[in-house]
Amino acid sequence: MHSLVLLYERILYFPVADSNFVLGNAQVPSLHPIVYCSDGFCELTGFPRAQIMQKGCACKFLYGPETGEDKKALIEKSLESRTELKTEVKLYKKNGKLVPKVLLNTFLIHSYIVDIIGIHFVGSTGIKSKA
């Protein structure tokens, strides 16, 4: 029960600056289906929650012509290996417009009940990519 409380607190108390995020089920390899997406993520991307749920948390539906193949590979590798990643990436809204530069962070929340993989998107003005 304690692990669930910690998981809930981590989700509930994300700072406002980090409010654009998705959480995926880490126990379903290669897909990591989205089990939660924040209101901020829906607003950022233009996708309604119903169209986001159960898609993979790599957010391939946001990839477009300027999304680098190297970035796609880094995201996939991070999710599969359950390692943290911080990198700038070019993503696209539902209407096809480029999302202003974002910093993508992957993280793992481990509990005795479930493993959750999260990706949150933070404005990246002035932030250098680590990958």
QUIFENVEN-V973832 format. One record per residue. RES is the residue in three letters. PHI is phi in radians with two decimals (NA if undefined). PSI is psi in whole degrees, -180 to 180 (NA if undefined). Layout:
RES&PHI&PSI ; RES&PHI&PSI
This chain:
MET&NA&-38 ; HIS&-1.02&-40 ; SER&-1.10&-39 ; LEU&-1.14&-38 ; VAL&-1.11&-44 ; LEU&-1.09&-42 ; LEU&-1.06&-47 ; TYR&-1.05&-44 ; GLU&-1.13&-38 ; ARG&-1.13&-40 ; ILE&-1.21&-47 ; LEU&-1.14&-36 ; TYR&-1.86&29 ; PHE&-1.02&136 ; PRO&-1.07&153 ; VAL&-0.96&-38 ; ALA&-1.11&-22 ; ASP&-1.90&30 ; SER&-1.43&-2 ; ASN&-1.74&91 ; PHE&-2.58&159 ; VAL&-2.21&152 ; LEU&-2.13&136 ; GLY&-2.15&155 ; ASN&-1.34&111 ; ALA&-1.29&-9 ; GLN&-1.54&1 ; VAL&-1.98&89 ; PRO&-1.00&152 ; SER&1.20&-22 ; LEU&-1.89&-47 ; HIS&0.85&65 ; PRO&-1.04&141 ; ILE&-1.18&128 ; VAL&-1.95&-11 ; TYR&-2.74&140 ; CYS&-2.39&142 ; SER&-1.36&159 ; ASP&-1.03&-40 ; GLY&-1.06&-37 ; PHE&-1.14&-42 ; CYS&-1.08&-44 ; GLU&-1.14&-42 ; LEU&-1.08&-42 ; THR&-1.65&-20 ; GLY&1.44&2 ; PHE&-1.59&135 ; PRO&-1.26&153 ; ARG&-0.89&-42 ; ALA&-1.05&-29 ; GLN&-1.50&-12 ; ILE&-1.66&-39 ; MET&-1.01&138 ; GLN&1.28&-1 ; LYS&-1.32&166 ; GLY&-1.25&144 ; CYS&-1.34&1 ; ALA&-1.24&-12 ; CYS&1.02&43 ; LYS&-1.04&-24 ; PHE&-1.19&-9 ; LEU&-1.75&-3 ; TYR&-1.27&151 ; GLY&-2.64&-167 ; PRO&-1.06&-29 ; GLU&-1.74&6 ; THR&-1.39&114 ; GLY&-1.14&141 ; GLU&-1.05&-35 ; ASP&-1.12&-38 ; LYS&-1.19&-42 ; LYS&-1.02&-45 ; ALA&-1.14&-40 ; LEU&-1.09&-42 ; ILE&-1.12&-48 ; GLU&-1.04&-46 ; LYS&-1.08&-42 ; SER&-1.08&-44 ; LEU&-1.18&-44 ; GLU&-1.16&-38 ; SER&-1.57&-3 ; ARG&0.97&45 ; THR&-2.00&154 ; GLU&-1.32&149 ; LEU&-2.51&140 ; LYS&-2.33&116 ; THR&-2.70&152 ; GLU&-1.44&142 ; VAL&-2.58&147 ; LYS&-1.67&121 ; LEU&-2.20&165 ; TYR&-2.16&145 ; LYS&-1.36&172 ; LYS&-1.01&-36 ; ASN&-1.38&3 ; GLY&1.57&-6 ; LYS&-1.39&147 ; LEU&-1.18&132 ; VAL&-1.28&136 ; PRO&-0.90&150 ; LYS&-0.69&133 ; VAL&-2.21&151 ; LEU&-1.73&121 ; LEU&-1.71&129 ; ASN&-2.11&130 ; THR&-1.88&148 ; PHE&-2.67&162 ; LEU&-2.10&130 ; ILE&-1.88&116 ; HIS&-1.85&134 ; SER&-2.44&172 ; TYR&-1.24&-21 ; ILE&-1.57&-48 ; VAL&-2.67&151 ; ASP&-1.84&130 ; ILE&-2.06&134 ; ILE&-1.81&133 ; GLY&-2.11&149 ; ILE&-2.29&124 ; HIS&-2.16&154 ; PHE&-2.07&122 ; VAL&-2.15&141 ; GLY&-0.91&136 ; SER&-1.98&17 ; THR&-0.95&119 ; GLY&1.40&3 ; ILE&-1.68&131 ; LYS&-1.52&143 ; SER&-1.29&141 ; LYS&-1.60&-6 ; ALA&-2.32&NA
